[in-house]
């Protein structure tokens, strides 16, 4: 099953007019995914490239997200609880929630993630010192993306 370009354009227009956010259609030799959600970079695949792209995306994800156990220094990552745009300051003209070297308590807010016009606070799950900020203001992040590296208190 394949779709003609006119049929795809019609589907795109229908999606744009509807309240749906995403639409997917798959068959044995054809796959179409339409989304109103913003993406940082498009992923285009053909059946022959599918396995390679999946492996590449998986390895990139491991690199970007890291793990909670980072080795000898025992640092812990504060990760994004959802997909959205990350803000490191409460307001554009305000100081950041936390900077490198600042102490953070469990439950203390370290960032905000905006998703669909909803502002969700990101809170630390560990008490310690911020060792590294792994994102920039207004970066688009995925679920589980590492935001901060925290050195837990001894």
Buried (B, 14 or more C-beta within 10 A) or exposed (E): EEBEEEEBEEBEEEBEEEEEEEBEEEEEEEEBEBEEEEEEEEEEEEEEEEEEEEEEEEEEEEEEBBEEEBEEEEBBBBBBBBBBBBBBEBEEEEEBBBEEEEEBEEEBEBBBBBBEEEEBBBBBBBBBBBBEBBBEEEBBBBEBBBBBBBBEEE
